[in-house]
Amino acid sequence: MRQIALNFNPRGNVGALRAEVFFMIRRDGTVTGFKFLTRSGMLAFDLEAQGAVESAARAFGALPAGFNDDVLPVIFSFDPSKLK
């Protein structure tokens, strides 16, 4: 969550905008299957959300050895009032 929040810097008046995305983190830490569950209605905001996930993916690293599945499904909500 921290890595995504650090990479999310929407511009302009985004007060009430929200977006929700889905993606999977593979065992080696790569991200796959990105898709929007809910779009904000503002293309620039949505592109910033997608870019934040893509940028943060470089810092995710491999899943822990004790994690039994091959992928970790993630649903992430972009809400500027909560990502500070």
Secondary structure as UniProt FT lines:
FT   HELIX           2..6
FT   TURN            15..16
FT   STRAND          19..26
FT   TURN            27..28
FT   STRAND          31..38
FT   HELIX           43..60
FT   TURN            65..66
FT   STRAND          71..78
FT   TURN            80..82
//
